[in-house]
Amino acid sequence: MTDVGSVVAAALAGVPAGVQSLGPWAGRRQLFVRFAGEAETATMYVAPALARELDRQLSRSSFHSIVIGGRDPLGSVPFLLAALEAVKPRIPVMLDTDGQRPEALAELLPQLALVQVTLEFLSNEAATDRAIETLRVAAAGGRDHALVLAAREETPDSVLLRLVQEAHAVSAATQVVIHPFQAPDAYNVLDRRWATLLEQAVGVHADTRLGLRLPPPTGLR
């Protein structure tokens, strides 16, 4: 996030319309506010410009919700607050985060309907601890919250089950969605492993489900 004089700005990869690929709202048509990653082409938006773009798209088409995601959205909370407070959207707003800034979440919570913590299993144990703490902040703030486990081929079942258990300890209202690893050419084929894993997971936390990830170009996040 950048402070341009007294105007808050952030680098976005765009504000596209799309279909959510992950989590409890997978398959929903959403308006994406995507923060740019290091390898992505970025456009610098000031908060009023983002507010105008959201207003423009919301007036032209129907969406289930707005999703704030991409790289490190919680690094730009003042920018998001300024834009959302200007728009006052009548549809739900969802945050999709890796959970690495739990201390930044509380200020944004009043604007959110759902906090989705998505783990791609590219990080260490300290990072997963922060992700669980982000769930704790969302639960304490009275917001719907979900833990999305986007498993990799090498992710052990024991790790997935431990995270389900930790999410349950945070809140019995956590929505847990496990997205099994899928080979690029085998979207309709799943190993029996996942049914067995789900049986074990629901024994720990009842609101656990399997969901197939919607691949691009249809699915976005």
C-alpha positions in Angstrom: 0.0 0.0 0.0 1.2 3.5 -0.8 0.2 6.9 0.7 0.0 9.4 -2.1 -0.1 12.6 -0.2 -3.2 12.2 1.9 -4.7 9.7 -0.6 -4.4 5.9 0.1 -3.5 3.8 -2.9 -2.7 0.2 -3.7 -1.4 -1.9 -6.6 -4.2 -4.1 -8.0 -4.1 -6.8 -10.7 -7.6 -5.8 -11.6 -11.2 -5.8 -10.6 -12.6 -8.6 -12.8 -15.9 -10.4 -12.7 -15.5 -14.2 -12.3 -16.4 -17.4 -10.6 -15.0 -18.3 -7.2 -12.8 -21.4 -7.4 -12.4 -22.3 -3.7 -14.2 -22.5 -0.4 -17.8 -22.5 0.7 -18.7 -19.9 -1.9 -17.1 -21.8 -4.8 -19.2 -21.5 -7.9 -20.6 -18.1 -6.9 -20.3 -15.2 -9.4 -18.2 -12.6 -7.7 -16.6 -9.2 -8.3 -12.9 -9.7 -7.5 -10.7 -7.0 -6.0 -7.3 -8.7 -6.7 -4.1 -7.3 -5.2 -1.2 -7.8 -7.5 1.5 -10.4 -6.9 5.1 -9.9 -7.7 4.9 -11.4 -11.2 1.6 -9.8 -12.1 1.0 -6.6 -14.1 -0.3 -4.0 -11.6 -2.3 -0.8 -11.8 -2.1 1.7 -9.0 -5.6 2.5 -7.7 -6.5 5.3 -5.2 -9.4 4.4 -3.0 -11.9 6.7 -4.8 -11.0 5.1 -8.1 -11.6 1.6 -6.8 -15.0 2.8 -5.3 -16.0 4.2 -8.7 -15.0 0.9 -10.4 -17.0 -1.1 -7.9 -20.0 1.1 -8.3 -19.8 0.9 -12.1 -19.6 -2.9 -12.3 -22.3 -3.4 -9.6 -24.7 -1.2 -11.5 -24.2 -3.1 -14.7 -24.4 -6.7 -13.6 -25.5 -9.1 -10.8 -23.1 -10.6 -8.4 -23.5 -12.9 -5.4 -20.7 -11.0 -3.5 -17.5 -9.0 -3.7 -14.2 -10.9 -2.9 -11.0 -9.2 -1.7 -8.1 -11.4 -2.5 -4.8 -11.7 -4.3 -1.4 -11.0 -2.6 -1.6 -9.7 1.0 -4.9 -7.8 1.0 -4.6 -7.2 4.7 -1.5 -5.1 4.0 -3.9 -2.4 2.6 -6.6 -2.1 5.2 -6.9 1.7 5.1 -7.3 1.6 1.3 -10.0 -1.1 1.5 -11.9 0.8 4.3 -11.9 4.0 2.3 -13.2 2.3 -0.8 -15.8 0.1 0.9 -17.1 2.9 3.1 -17.6 5.0 -0.1 -19.4 2.3 -2.0 -21.5 0.8 0.9 -22.2 -2.4 -1.2 -25.5 -4.1 -0.8 -24.1 -7.5 -1.4 -21.8 -9.5 0.9 -18.0 -8.9 1.0 -15.7 -11.8 1.4 -12.0 -11.7 2.3 -9.8 -14.5 0.9 -6.5 -14.4 2.8 -3.6 -16.7 3.6 -4.0 -15.6 7.2 -0.6 -14.1 7.7 -1.8 -10.7 9.2 -4.2 -11.6 12.0 -3.4 -8.4 13.8 -4.7 -6.4 10.8 -8.1 -8.2 10.4 -10.1 -6.6 13.3 -10.3 -3.2 11.7 -11.7 -4.6 8.5 -14.2 -7.0 10.0 -17.2 -4.7 10.1 -17.1 -4.6 6.3 -17.0 -8.4 5.9 -19.6 -11.2 5.7 -17.1 -14.0 5.3 -13.4 -14.4 6.2 -11.9 -17.3 4.2 -8.4 -18.5 5.2 -6.9 -20.4 2.3 -3.9 -22.6 2.9 -1.9 -23.8 -0.2 0.7 -25.7 1.9 3.7 -23.7 0.7 4.6 -22.3 4.1 5.9 -23.4 7.5 4.3 -24.2 10.8 4.6 -20.6 12.0 2.5 -19.5 9.0 -0.2 -22.1 9.7 -0.3 -20.9 13.3 -1.0 -17.3 12.1 -3.7 -18.6 9.8 -5.4 -20.3 12.7 -5.1 -17.1 14.7 -6.8 -15.2 11.8 -9.7 -17.6 12.1 -9.8 -16.9 15.9 -10.1 -13.2 15.2 -12.9 -13.6 12.7 -14.8 -15.9 15.1 -14.4 -13.5 18.0 -15.6 -10.7 15.8 -18.8 -12.6 15.0 -18.1 -13.0 11.3 -18.6 -16.2 9.3 -15.3 -17.9 8.8 -13.9 -20.7 6.8 -10.7 -22.7 6.6 -9.9 -23.8 3.1 -7.3 -26.6 2.7 -6.1 -26.7 -0.9 -4.1 -29.9 -0.6 -1.1 -30.7 -2.6 -0.2 -34.2 -3.7 2.4 -34.6 -1.0 0.3 -33.1 1.8 0.0 -35.7 4.6 -3.5 -36.6 5.8 -2.1 -36.1 9.4 -1.4 -32.5 8.6 -4.9 -31.9 7.2 -6.5 -33.6 10.2 -4.5 -31.6 12.6 -5.6 -28.3 11.0 -9.2 -29.5 11.0 -8.8 -30.2 14.8 -7.3 -26.7 15.4 -10.0 -25.0 13.4 -12.6 -26.8 15.5 -10.8 -25.7 18.7 -11.1 -22.1 17.5 -14.8 -22.3 16.7 -17.3 -25.0 16.2 -18.9 -22.6 13.6 -15.8 -22.8 11.3 -16.7 -24.0 7.8 -13.9 -26.4 6.7 -13.5 -27.1 3.0 -10.9 -29.6 1.8 -10.0 -29.4 -1.9 -8.3 -32.6 -2.9 -5.3 -32.6 -5.1 -6.3 -33.1 -8.7 -3.9 -33.9 -11.5 -4.4 -31.4 -14.4 -5.8 -34.1 -16.7 -7.9 -35.9 -14.1 -10.5 -33.5 -12.7 -13.2 -36.2 -12.5 -11.1 -38.8 -10.8 -10.3 -38.9 -7.1 -8.5 -41.5 -5.1 -10.4 -43.4 -2.4 -8.1 -41.6 0.1 -10.3 -38.5 0.1 -13.4 -40.3 1.2 -11.5 -41.9 4.0 -10.0 -38.6 5.0 -13.4 -37.0 5.0 -14.8 -39.7 7.3 -12.0 -39.0 9.8 -12.4 -35.2 9.5 -16.1 -35.1 10.2 -15.5 -37.1 13.3 -13.4 -34.2 14.5 -15.4 -31.3 13.0 -18.9 -31.9 11.7 -18.9 -29.0 9.2 -16.2 -30.4 7.0 -16.7 -31.0 3.3 -14.8 -32.0 0.1 -15.0 -29.8 -2.9 -13.4 -29.9 -6.3 -11.5 -26.8 -7.2 -12.9 -25.0 -10.3 -9.9 -24.7 -12.6 -9.1 -21.6 -14.6 -10.1 -20.0 -16.8 -13.6 -20.5 -15.2 -12.4 -20.5 -11.6 -10.7 -17.4 -10.1 -9.3 -16.4 -6.8 
